[in-house]
Amino acid sequence: MSSDATNSNATGAKGAIPANVIDRAITWHLRQADMSDDDWIMFVAWLEADPIHAAAYDRVAISDRAISRTDALPARPDRRAANDDHPAFRRWVWGAGGAAVAAGIALMIVPSLMSPRAAPYEISTAPGQRQQIALADGTRIDLSGGSRLTLDRNNLRVAALDVGEATFTVHHDAGTQFTVRSGRLSVQDVGTVFNVVRSGPRLDVQVAEGSVVFQPDGERIVLKPGNALIAREDDRKVTMGTVDADMVGGWRKGRLAFSGEPLSQVFEALNRLYGTNVTLTGDLSAQPFTGMIETTGRAARDIPHLADLIGVEWRRNGETWILSRRSAAAR
């Protein structure tokens, strides 16, 4: 393939793509079948360095597919992982360039970089609903309500939590680590139990057994049983903490534990379990809460009980619960 093959498609409403960028995109495209891990990292960095790079690569890939359909070029080999069972994980690219945003969460996949055998699919739960997913490799995923998870039928060792909460009980595979992506953040482990919550730009990770590595390609923060981490994509702030390992994923048994968390997070967790709509008036959303909540399975009992526990008034307006600070006369 030469740059002449794509320059005719390199112009549009937004102007021409420089020939040197097209040439670079062609070089990357032709190298994919033999690229090393380091090459893939450099390729992703190049894609993300400038939106025009991703546009150039997309046009090269489209041109190549058009040519391939006419048999003008031999088909590219199907790159497989070392065990020949699953496509190599590095063909999944999660980043800012050349990708689509899924429902407000920066879960990024460059389609032309996915293995030809990749078969992603989505599992969603409504608030108040939960689902258990058993993967063929022995890994189990418990998905809480109001959550969305993306998996790949042809690569069992990668998952993406777009929003919500999930507890992962990962089957050990010495040859392939299990990776959970959420936006531009990732957690990687080898046989362990851990819980992940994605809420807006915030990611919470708690470990019950084994160990995980947060941002394995970056900061490489190791979390062991009883370790907790809060990371934000908006300001890149990472906060470390501790948690009772026995309480990790406790939502599956109706147990919720919080340590200095704002009440907005507490009631967000209840919403996942019950599908309840709770309005916190005034500055209640930011009020910190520390303690354990034993849920009963009935929002009509648990929300008034929690309101009494934190010393606030509650009332119900149709399907909405409204919590507010007690008036001075009621104290």
N, C-alpha and C positions, 0 to 999 in steps of 0.2 A: 504494500500500500504506500502511496506517496502523498505528499501534501496536495498535489493537483487533484487527487481523487476526492478531497473534501473541501477544497477552497470554494467550490461552486455552491456549497451549502453553508459556508462560513459567514454569510452576510444575512442580515435580517433587519427587523425594525430597530434593533438596538445597535446596528453598525457591524463592521467587519471584525473578525477575530484575527489578530496578527498572524502572519504565516509562521513565525518562529514558535508561537504557542501551539498552532496546529501540528507542527512537526514534532514538538515535544509530546503532545497527546498521542500521536501515532506511535512514537517510540515506546511510551508506557503501554499502549494497547498491545503492541506486538510482543512485549516482554512478559506479559502476564502468565503465560504457561510455565515459565521457568523462574519466576521471581522468588527470592528468599523472604524470610520474615522481615529482615531489615529493609529490603526493597519495598515491601508493602507499606511499611511505616513511612518511608520517604515518599511513596506515591500518594498516600493519604495527605501528608503534609503539603505536597504540591497542589493537590485538589483544593485544599482548604485555604491556601495562601491568597487566592484571588478567584472570585466567582467566574471570571472568564475562563479559568482553567477547567472548571467543571463543565462549562458550556462547550468548550472545545472538545473535551473528552467525549461528551454525550454525542456530539456530531460525528466524531470519528467512529464511535461504536455503532451509531445508526447507519453510517455509510458502509461499515464492514458487514453488518447484517444484511443490508440490501444487496451487496456484492455476493455474499455467501449464498443468498437465495437463488442467484443465477449461476451458482457453481463456478464463479470466476476465481474464487480462492478456496483452498482446502479448509475443511472445518477445523476449528481450534480444538486441541485435545481437551478432554474432560479431566480437569485437575482434581485429584482425590487426595484424601489424607493418607498418612502412612499405613493405617490399618485397612485402607481400601473400602471401608464400610460407610464412611461419612465424608462429605466435602470438607476441605480444610476451613477452619474457623476464620482464618484471616481474610477469606473472600467476603466476609460480612464486614462492612465498614460503617462505623458509628462516629459521626462527626458533624461538622457544620457545613461542609461543601457538597454540592451536587446531590442533594437529598431532599426527601419530603418530610414535612413535620406532621406527626400523628397526633391529632386532637390536642394541640397546644403543648404537648410534651416533646422535647427535642430528641425523639428517637429517630435516628437517621440511618437510612440504608441506601447505598448507591446501587441501584438495580443492576447495572452492567458489571458490577464487581462481585455479585453473588454467584455462587456455584450454579452451573446449569441444573444441578440436581436439587437445589434448595426448594423447599416447599413450606414457606411460612404460613402459619394460621393463627387466629386470634381466639382467645377464650375470655369472655366477659361475664361478670356477675352484676346483678342489680343490687342496690343497697338492701341489706337484710337477707341476701342470698349468699350461700357459700358453695364451693365446689372443690372436690379433691381430685387431683390429676395424677395418675400413675403412669410413668414413662416406662418404656420397654427395657431400659437399662437398670431398673430398680429404684430410680429416683422418684420421690413423691413430693407433690406440691399441693399445699392447702391454700386455696385462694379465698380471701375474705370477700365480703360484700362490697359493691361499688368499685370493683377492681377490673383491670384489663391486662392480660398477659399475652405476649406473642411468643410462639414456639415454632420450631422447624421440624417437620416430620422426618427429614433426612439428616438432621444433626441434633441428637438428643442432649448434647452437652452445652447448649446455649439457650438462654431465655431472656426476655425483656419484659420488665414490669413497667408498663406505661403509666399506670396510676393505681392507687389502692395499696393493699397489703397482702403479703404471701409469706408462708413459712415453707422453707425448702429443707427436705431431708434427702441429702444427696448420697447416691450410691458411689462408693469408692471405685475409681478407675485410674490405676497408676499411669496409664498412657495418655489420658485426656482429662484435663481439669474442667470443672463445670463453671460457667461464667454467667452471671446475671448482669444485664445492662439496664440502665435507667437513665434516659437522656444521654449526656456525655459522661456519666459516672458508671463505674463498673465494680463488681465484687466477684472475686474468683476463689474457688475452694477445691479441696480434694477430700470428699467424704466427710460431711459434717451436717449440723442442723443449725439453721440461722433464719432470722426473720427480717424482712425488708418492707418498709413502708415508703411509698412515694406520694407526696402531697405538694402540688405546685413545684417550686424549685427545690423543695426540701427532700432529702433522702435519709431515712433512719435505718441503721443496720444493728442488729443485736445477735450475739452468738451464744448458742446453748451448748454445742459440742464441737470438737475439732477446732479448726481455725480457718479464717478466710483472709484474703488480701484485698484491701480497698485500693482501687486504682492500680492494678498490677503493672500497667505500662507507664505509671507516673510516680506518685508519692510512695506507693507500696507500703501502706500502713497495715500491719498484721494485727488482726483481732482474734483473741482467744476466748474460751468460755467465760462468760460474765462481762465481756467487753461490749461497749455500745459506742456508736458513732453517729453523729448528725452532720451531714454535709449539705451545703447549699450551692446550687449552680449559679445563682445570681451574683453573690459576692465572694464565691469560692471559699467561704469560711468552713472549717472543719473543727468540730468539737468532740472530744473524747469523754467517755463516762463509763460508769459501771452499772450492771443490772444483775438481779438474781437470775442465774442461769436457768433455774427451774421455771421462771416466769416467762421466758422467751417463747413467743408464739402462744401465750396463755389465752389469747382470744378464742382459741379452738375449744377451750374448756370453760369459757365464760369468765376468765380472770383477766383483768386489765390492771397493769401497774404503771404508775407515773412518778417521776421524780423531778419536781420543779417545772413541769410542762404547763404551758398556758391552757386555760380551760377550752379554748377553741380546738386544741388538739384532742382533749379528752372527749368532747362531744362529737368530733369528727370520727373518732374510733367507735363511739356508740352508733353513729349514723351508719357506719359500715355493717355493724351487727344487726341493727334493727330497721334501717331505712327511715329513721326519724328525722324530722325537721325541727331543729332547736335554734331559737334566736336568743342570743346573749346581748342584753341591752347595756348601754353605757360602756364602761371600761372592763366589763366582766371577761371579755375574750382574752385579754392579756393577763388576767389574774393567774398566778402560778398555783399549781395543785400537786401535792405529793401524797400518795397513798395507793391502796389497792382496792379495786372495785370487784365484787363478786356479782356478776350479772345473773339474773334469774330466767332470762329468756322472754321476759315480759317488760316492754318499755314502760307500760303504764305503772309498773311498780318501781322500776329502777331509776327513772328520771326524777320523780318526786323524792325518792330516797337520797339520790345524789344531791339534789337541791338542798335538802335538809342538812346533809353532811357538810356542804360548803357554806351553809348559812345564808342562802338566798331564797327569795320568793319565786314561786312558779305558778303559772296559769296556762290553760290550754285553749287555743283558738282554732277549732277544727282539727286539722292534722298537724298544726304547729304548736310546739311548746315554747313558751316565752319565760325566760329567767331574768330576774332583775334584783338589784340589791334591796334589802328590806328597808322600809321607811323607818325613820327615827322613832315613830310612835309604836312600831311593832317590835322594837328591840327590847 
